[in-house]
Amino acid sequence: MRPRLKPEATVLHPAWPVLLLWVSALSCSISALASLSPSLVPQVRTSYHLGRTFFGLDKCNACIGTSICKKFFKEEIRFDNWPTSPLELPPDNLPFYFANYSDDSKTWRPVELSRLITKHQNEISDQRICASVGAPKTCSIERILRKTGRFQKWLQAKRLTPDLVQGLPSPLLRCPSQRLLDRVVRRYAEVADAGSIFMDHFTDRDKLHLLYTLAVNAHPILLQIFPGAEGWPMPKYLGSCGRFLVSTRTSPLQEFYGAPPDQAADLAYQLLGVLESLRSNDLNYFFYFTHVDPGMFGIFNNGHLFIRDASALGVIDKQEGSQVATKVGENKDIFSCLVSGCQDKLPSCDTVPEKQSLVLVCRQLLPRLLQEKFPSPVQEEINRMLARCGEDTFPNSEILRAANQLKDILRPLRTCDPSFAYRYPDCKYNEKF
């Protein structure tokens, strides 16, 4: 039983605007409303309605989740401009925001707030939902999604099976295996009790959160099911609030295009190593990128490179294989069209080559990072390996060989000093570093 809120305490508490914002945000939760008498819920002032709409809580439960909302409303997550004005929210049209996170209000660590899609894309997506039933431009997004045939199947399902996600546009679900989907359910962090492959502990709201996230952008799901704590190259998922997710902060790769030679060599070496681990790992999953850009990779303040945006990351289960043969136009519904429309034709799982991610990275990212950084003839040799690695007409074996030779060239160009904290002082005692 939750403690009852006294009206007079709300008036006299020095942080009453934050409490009002907190109650406003929780109003999207049916369970929260059920636990409070209507007479005890303070009237929300119009001037503070921005907080609820900023996070997208007014659209819940067609959102990612609410697991970390209380951290905001207790000011344990603060935007970079909050020390001077706690309620001054930043512009609402940015794709991501920098903030600081605390568990004890004394020590703080940098985090990043990310939208799954841009604010404009969210507006288009919401309009598509309304239009799917002939409704006006504004409607109850959640009510319409709940009435869809797909969600009704989800409500009855005890286990997330490939047929329930067929037709969703995410590369993660292009070739779904039961083993992969069991991992999604077992590690889904927005539910109270994780660990089971069955969805008995999922509420209707939990199922809508998961389905909506998978339909819009599976990035937060990938952070949860392949966590950095287990050695996967992903930042830590800390939770969601409305249509935002919170993860540990990284700096995008493009900020390092002007880095000194030793740092550039180190980042390029790490990036090739990340692709190698995605291609070959103990769990027998083959990860591939459908496209790349420098914002998809980020660097922590200790110099360690991670995947900052996993939205374009596909997964093929080499152990089980795909259990559903997706046909063009089959199982398409409003969940298939929230972001990209319904016209996308996805290639067969069997046609994704092992070299795909390497070709994209060697062609589009590494040349910008490594160009004109090293003396001749080292630079010429790097350029030659990049050209071979980025040549899509070469067979898989030739691309992989060129990538390994490039790693061999880059390895001795890296320095071993405290500025590379993620591997120092280990590199002092490792001959292979």
C-alpha positions in Angstrom: 0.0 0.0 0.0 1.4 3.4 -1.0 1.5 6.2 1.6 -1.4 8.6 1.2 -0.4 12.1 0.0 -1.7 14.9 2.1 -2.9 18.0 0.1 -1.3 20.4 2.6 2.1 18.7 2.1 2.0 19.3 -1.6 1.5 23.0 -1.0 4.2 23.5 1.6 6.9 21.3 0.2 9.7 23.5 -1.3 9.9 21.3 -4.4 6.2 21.4 -5.1 6.6 22.0 -8.9 8.6 18.8 -9.3 6.0 16.9 -7.3 3.2 18.3 -9.5 5.2 17.2 -12.6 5.7 13.7 -11.0 2.0 13.2 -10.4 1.2 14.5 -13.9 3.6 11.9 -15.4 2.2 9.1 -13.3 -1.3 9.9 -14.5 -0.6 7.9 -17.7 -0.4 4.8 -15.5 -3.7 3.1 -14.7 -2.2 1.4 -11.7 -0.9 4.6 -10.3 -4.3 6.3 -10.6 -6.0 3.3 -9.0 -3.8 3.7 -5.9 -4.7 7.4 -5.3 -8.0 8.9 -4.5 -9.1 11.5 -7.2 -9.4 14.1 -4.4 -5.7 13.7 -3.6 -4.4 14.2 -7.1 -3.4 18.0 -7.3 -4.7 20.0 -10.3 -1.9 20.2 -12.9 -1.0 23.7 -13.9 -0.8 24.4 -17.6 2.8 25.8 -17.3 4.1 22.4 -16.1 2.3 20.4 -18.8 5.5 20.6 -20.9 7.2 18.1 -18.7 4.7 15.4 -19.5 4.5 16.1 -23.2 8.3 16.5 -23.5 8.9 12.9 -22.4 5.9 11.7 -24.4 4.1 10.5 -21.3 0.9 11.9 -22.7 1.1 9.2 -25.4 1.7 6.3 -23.0 1.3 3.4 -23.1 2.3 3.8 -26.8 5.8 4.5 -25.6 9.0 2.7 -24.5 8.2 2.5 -20.8 8.2 4.3 -17.5 10.9 2.5 -15.5 13.1 5.5 -14.9 10.6 8.4 -14.7 10.8 8.7 -11.0 14.5 9.4 -11.3 13.7 12.5 -13.3 11.0 13.7 -10.9 13.2 13.1 -7.9 15.9 15.1 -9.7 18.3 12.2 -9.7 18.6 12.6 -13.4 19.3 16.2 -14.4 19.8 17.8 -17.7 23.0 19.8 -18.1 21.1 23.0 -17.5 19.2 21.9 -14.4 21.6 23.2 -11.7 20.3 26.8 -12.4 16.7 26.0 -13.2 15.3 22.6 -12.3 12.1 22.9 -14.4 13.7 24.6 -17.5 13.5 21.7 -19.9 15.8 21.8 -23.0 14.4 22.3 -26.6 12.1 19.5 -27.5 13.2 18.9 -31.0 16.7 17.3 -30.5 17.4 13.6 -31.1 19.4 13.2 -27.9 20.3 15.1 -24.7 23.2 15.0 -22.2 22.4 14.7 -18.6 23.8 13.4 -15.3 22.6 10.5 -13.2 22.9 9.8 -9.5 22.0 7.0 -7.1 22.8 8.9 -3.9 22.5 12.6 -4.9 26.3 13.0 -4.2 28.1 11.2 -7.0 27.0 11.8 -10.6 27.8 10.1 -13.9 27.2 11.3 -17.4 24.2 9.7 -19.3 22.4 10.3 -22.5 18.7 10.6 -23.3 17.8 9.4 -26.7 14.6 9.5 -28.8 13.8 6.3 -30.8 12.8 8.5 -33.7 12.8 12.3 -34.2 9.9 14.4 -32.8 8.7 15.0 -36.4 8.7 11.3 -37.1 6.8 10.7 -33.9 4.1 13.2 -35.1 3.9 11.4 -38.5 3.7 8.0 -36.8 0.9 9.2 -34.5 -1.0 10.6 -37.5 -0.7 7.3 -39.3 -2.2 5.5 -36.3 -5.2 7.9 -36.4 -5.5 7.6 -40.2 -5.5 3.8 -40.0 -9.0 3.9 -38.6 -10.2 7.0 -40.4 -9.8 9.1 -37.2 -8.9 12.9 -37.2 -5.3 14.0 -36.9 -5.6 13.7 -33.1 -7.0 10.6 -31.5 -6.3 8.1 -28.6 -3.2 6.5 -29.9 -3.2 3.7 -27.3 -6.8 2.8 -27.8 -6.4 2.3 -31.5 -3.2 0.2 -31.1 -4.9 -2.0 -28.5 -7.7 -2.8 -30.9 -5.4 -4.1 -33.7 -5.4 -7.7 -34.6 -1.7 -8.0 -33.8 -2.0 -6.7 -30.3 -5.0 -8.9 -29.6 -2.8 -11.9 -30.4 -0.2 -10.5 -28.1 -2.7 -10.3 -25.3 -3.5 -14.0 -25.7 0.1 -15.1 -26.1 2.0 -16.8 -23.3 5.3 -16.8 -25.3 6.7 -14.4 -27.9 6.9 -16.5 -31.0 8.1 -15.6 -34.5 4.6 -15.2 -36.0 3.9 -12.4 -33.5 6.7 -10.2 -34.8 6.5 -11.1 -38.5 6.1 -8.0 -40.6 7.7 -5.6 -38.1 10.4 -3.5 -39.8 13.3 -3.7 -37.4 16.4 -5.5 -38.7 16.5 -7.3 -35.3 13.3 -9.1 -36.3 14.0 -9.7 -40.0 15.1 -13.3 -39.3 13.7 -14.1 -35.9 14.4 -17.4 -34.1 12.6 -18.7 -31.1 15.9 -18.6 -29.1 16.3 -14.9 -29.9 12.8 -14.0 -29.0 13.1 -15.9 -25.7 16.1 -13.8 -24.9 14.1 -10.7 -25.6 11.4 -11.7 -23.1 13.8 -13.1 -20.5 15.9 -9.9 -20.4 13.2 -7.2 -21.0 14.0 -4.7 -18.3 10.7 -2.7 -18.3 8.9 -5.5 -16.4 9.1 -6.1 -12.7 10.1 -9.8 -12.9 12.5 -10.7 -15.7 14.1 -14.1 -16.2 11.3 -16.2 -17.7 10.8 -17.0 -21.4 7.0 -16.9 -20.7 5.0 -13.6 -20.6 2.8 -14.6 -17.7 4.2 -11.7 -15.7 3.6 -9.1 -18.4 0.7 -6.8 -18.0 -1.2 -5.5 -21.0 0.7 -2.3 -20.7 4.0 -4.2 -20.6 3.1 -6.0 -23.8 2.2 -2.7 -25.6 5.5 -1.1 -24.5 7.5 -4.0 -25.9 5.5 -4.2 -29.1 5.6 -0.5 -29.7 9.4 -0.4 -29.1 10.0 -3.3 -31.5 7.9 -1.6 -34.1 9.5 1.8 -33.9 13.2 1.1 -33.0 14.7 -2.0 -31.4 17.8 -0.2 -30.2 16.8 -0.3 -26.4 15.9 -4.0 -26.7 19.4 -4.8 -28.1 21.0 -2.9 -25.2 19.0 -5.0 -22.8 19.5 -8.5 -24.4 23.2 -8.0 -25.3 24.5 -5.9 -22.4 28.0 -4.5 -22.1 28.4 -6.1 -18.7 28.6 -9.5 -20.5 31.2 -8.2 -23.0 28.9 -7.0 -25.8 29.9 -3.7 -27.3 26.8 -1.8 -26.1 26.4 1.1 -23.6 24.4 0.3 -20.5 20.6 0.6 -20.6 19.4 2.5 -17.5 15.7 2.7 -18.3 13.0 4.5 -20.2 10.6 7.4 -19.6 7.8 7.9 -22.1 9.4 8.0 -25.5 13.0 8.4 -24.2 15.6 5.9 -23.2 18.5 6.6 -20.9 21.9 5.0 -21.4 25.5 5.7 -20.4 27.0 8.6 -22.4 29.4 8.3 -25.3 30.8 10.8 -27.7 30.0 10.1 -31.4 32.8 8.9 -33.7 32.7 11.9 -36.0 34.0 14.0 -33.1 37.3 12.1 -33.4 37.9 12.5 -37.1 40.6 15.1 -36.2 42.1 12.9 -33.5 45.9 12.4 -33.4 47.4 9.4 -35.2 47.7 7.1 -32.2 44.1 7.7 -31.1 42.8 7.3 -34.7 44.7 4.0 -35.0 43.3 2.9 -31.7 39.7 3.7 -32.6 40.0 2.1 -36.0 41.5 -1.0 -34.5 38.7 -1.2 -31.9 36.0 -0.7 -34.6 37.4 -3.6 -36.6 37.5 -5.7 -33.4 33.8 -4.9 -32.7 32.8 -6.1 -36.1 34.8 -9.3 -35.7 33.0 -10.0 -32.4 29.6 -9.3 -34.0 30.4 -11.7 -36.8 31.8 -14.5 -34.7 30.9 -15.0 -31.0 30.2 -17.8 -28.5 26.4 -17.5 -28.7 26.4 -18.1 -32.4 24.6 -14.9 -33.4 25.6 -13.1 -36.6 25.1 -9.4 -36.3 25.2 -7.2 -39.4 24.6 -3.5 -40.1 22.0 -2.6 -42.8 23.7 0.8 -43.0 26.3 2.8 -41.0 27.1 6.4 -40.1 29.6 7.8 -37.6 26.8 8.6 -35.1 26.2 4.9 -34.7 29.5 4.4 -32.8 30.5 6.2 -29.7 33.5 6.5 -27.4 33.4 6.5 -23.6 35.6 8.9 -21.7 38.1 6.1 -21.0 38.6 5.7 -24.8 36.6 2.5 -25.2 34.5 2.3 -28.4 31.0 1.0 -28.3 27.9 0.8 -30.6 26.0 4.0 -29.7 23.0 3.3 -31.9 22.0 -0.3 -32.6 18.8 0.6 -34.6 20.4 -0.6 -37.9 21.8 -3.9 -36.4 20.3 -7.1 -37.7 20.7 -10.5 -36.0 20.8 -13.9 -37.6 20.7 -17.0 -35.4 23.4 -19.3 -36.8 22.5 -22.0 -34.3 18.7 -22.2 -34.8 18.2 -20.3 -38.0 15.1 -18.4 -38.9 11.8 -20.1 -38.1 9.6 -17.9 -40.3 10.0 -17.2 -44.0 8.8 -13.6 -44.4 7.0 -12.9 -47.6 6.7 -9.4 -49.1 3.4 -7.9 -48.0 2.6 -10.7 -45.5 1.5 -9.7 -42.0 1.7 -6.0 -42.7 -0.3 -3.8 -40.4 -0.1 -0.4 -38.7 2.8 -1.6 -36.5 4.7 -2.3 -39.7 4.3 1.3 -40.9 4.9 3.5 -37.9 8.3 4.8 -39.1 9.3 3.6 -42.5 6.0 3.1 -44.3 4.8 -0.2 -45.6 6.7 -0.4 -48.9 10.1 -1.7 -47.7 11.2 -4.9 -49.3 13.6 -6.8 -47.0 16.2 -9.2 -48.4 16.1 -12.8 -47.4 18.2 -13.8 -44.4 20.2 -16.1 -46.6 21.4 -13.3 -48.8 23.1 -11.2 -46.1 26.9 -11.7 -46.8 29.4 -12.1 -44.0 31.4 -9.2 -45.3 28.5 -6.7 -45.3 29.4 -4.7 -42.2 33.1 -4.6 -43.0 32.4 -3.3 -46.5 30.2 -0.5 -45.1 32.7 0.5 -42.4 35.8 0.3 -44.6 34.1 2.4 -47.3 32.2 5.0 -45.2 33.8 5.5 -41.8 37.5 4.4 -41.6 38.8 6.6 -44.5 37.6 9.7 -42.7 39.2 8.6 -39.5 42.5 7.4 -40.9 43.2 9.8 -43.9 46.4 11.7 -43.9 47.4 10.7 -40.4 50.5 8.6 -40.9 53.8 9.0 -42.8 54.5 7.3 -46.0 54.7 4.4 -46.7 52.4 3.4 -43.8 49.6 5.7 -45.0 49.7 4.2 -48.5 49.5 0.7 -47.1 46.5 1.7 -44.9 44.8 3.2 -47.9 45.4 0.1 -50.0 43.8 -2.2 -47.3 40.9 0.2 -46.9 40.2 0.0 -50.7 40.3 -3.8 -50.7 38.2 -4.0 -47.5 35.6 -1.7 -49.0 35.3 -3.4 -52.4 31.9 -5.0 -52.4 32.7 -7.2 -55.5 35.4 -9.1 -53.6 34.4 -12.4 -52.0 33.9 -12.7 -48.2 37.4 -14.3 -47.7 39.2 -11.4 -49.5 37.3 -8.8 -47.4 38.1 -10.6 -44.2 41.7 -11.0 -45.1 42.1 -7.3 -45.9 40.5 -6.3 -42.6 42.9 -8.6 -40.6 45.9 -7.1 -42.5 44.6 -3.6 -41.7 44.4 -4.6 -38.0 48.0 -5.8 -38.2 49.1 -2.5 -39.6 47.2 -0.5 -36.9 48.2 -2.5 -33.9 51.8 -1.1 -33.5 50.6 2.4 -34.3 48.7 2.6 -31.0 50.4 3.9 -27.9 50.3 2.6 -24.4 49.7 5.4 -21.9 47.1 6.5 -19.3 45.1 8.4 -21.9 43.8 5.1 -23.1 42.4 4.2 -19.7 40.3 1.3 -20.9 43.4 -0.8 -21.6 46.0 0.8 -19.4 48.1 -0.5 -17.6 47.2 -3.9 -19.1 48.9 -3.0 -22.3 52.2 -2.6 -20.5 52.3 -6.3 -19.8 50.6 -7.7 -22.9 53.0 -8.4 -25.8 50.0 -8.7 -28.2 48.6 -5.3 -27.4 
